[in-house]
Amino acid sequence: MERDLVREPRAVWEATRARVAVEGFGARLLEAQGADGMWAGGAFFPAGFGGGGGGQPWTATTWSLTSLREWGLDAEVLRRRRTVELLAANARWEYEGLPYWGGEVDVCINSWTLANGGWLGADVRGIAEWFGAHQLGEGGWNCEWVEGSTRSSFHSTLNALKGLWAYEQVTGVGGSEREQGEEYLLERELFRRLSTGEAVAEWVAEFRSPFRWGYSVLNAMEYFRAAGRKDPRMGAAIEMIRAARQEDGTWLQAGRHPGAVWFEIDVPRGEPSKWLTLFGTRVLEWWDS
């Protein structure tokens, strides 16, 4: 907010970011990191998780790293803890025990690992190359490619784009895959079926915080805002976001994704969300400027 909306000097918002490691959500999540470098003893799922229960747990290593990165934690904090080395030695994916920084077969998991690895300075070049080899003919991606799917997914494509963009920001390495993935979404105006022009599902207009893996036009526009790409084909999606703004300028929580968390970071369904209000406000301000 200080950087994007209030336009505070860099020294001001950088000082605020430095507090992430010692105050609030960031400090609490850092306290939960184990001596082995992991959170909850697992890569994507907590150690011993057998499925079932009240939804996907959000406590394991990948989710915890992603949260810290998105909250603006200085990567040096985790480098001093030798997190990259500890995860290389101790963390294995639940899928076939593959090494952590090598990624696995799921598009979304590889997206977060690429972004987190680039942020921390891990060697994740292999994952970056993996995306080019697994991009589908339409230009997007689908986590169900392993089951033979050749149709791109809104969810998977957006997560892939976010991972590739984050990696590109810290390494300067990028290719045409990201532009092709953007075109997949833009051809569909960020929410439509190409065949009929109808919305692909109700979830395109359901704004949830944290975003997690889920697609919405707000999540997509947050990506395009960060990537600095405006396109007339975003217009209808922008109006969906504008229409969801309440009279007091807030956006309401559509519902947190169910599952175990270290602690809640946003409000229950139906209440004004500070996170969604931040995202919605800066997207509209950027678009309207």
Stockholm file with secondary structure:
# STOCKHOLM 1.0

chainA/1-289         MERDLVREPRAVWEATRARVAVEGFGARLLEAQGADGMWAGGAFFPAGFGGGGGGQPWTATTWSLTSLREWGLDAEVLRRRRTVELLAANARWEYEGLPYWGGEVDVCINSWTLANGGWLGADVRGIAEWFGAHQLGEGGWNCEWVEGSTRSSFHSTLNALKGLWAYEQVTGVGGSEREQGEEYLLERELFRRLSTGEAVAEWVAEFRSPFRWGYSVLNAMEYFRAAGRKDPRMGAAIEMIRAARQEDGTWLQAGRHPGAVWFEIDVPRGEPSKWLTLFGTRVLEWWDS
#=GR chainA/1-289 SS CTTTTSCCCHHHHHHHHHGGGTSHHHHHHHHTBCTTSCBTTBSSSCTTCCSCSSSCCCCSHHHHHHHHHHTTCCHHHHHHTTHHHHHHHHCBCTTTTCBGGGCCSCHHHHHHHHHHHHHHTCCCHHHHHHHHHTCCTTSCCCGGGGGTCCSCCHHHHHHHHHHHHHHHHHHCCCCTHHHHHHHHHHHTTTTBCTTTCSBSCGGGGCCCSSCTTCCCHHHHHHHHHHHTCCCGGGHHHHHHHHHTCCTTSCEECCCCCCSCCSSCCSCCTTSEEHHHHHHHHHHHHHHHC
#=GC SS_cons         CTTTTSCCCHHHHHHHHHGGGTSHHHHHHHHTBCTTSCBTTBSSSCTTCCSCSSSCCCCSHHHHHHHHHHTTCCHHHHHHTTHHHHHHHHCBCTTTTCBGGGCCSCHHHHHHHHHHHHHHTCCCHHHHHHHHHTCCTTSCCCGGGGGTCCSCCHHHHHHHHHHHHHHHHHHCCCCTHHHHHHHHHHHTTTTBCTTTCSBSCGGGGCCCSSCTTCCCHHHHHHHHHHHTCCCGGGHHHHHHHHHTCCTTSCEECCCCCCSCCSSCCSCCTTSEEHHHHHHHHHHHHHHHC
//
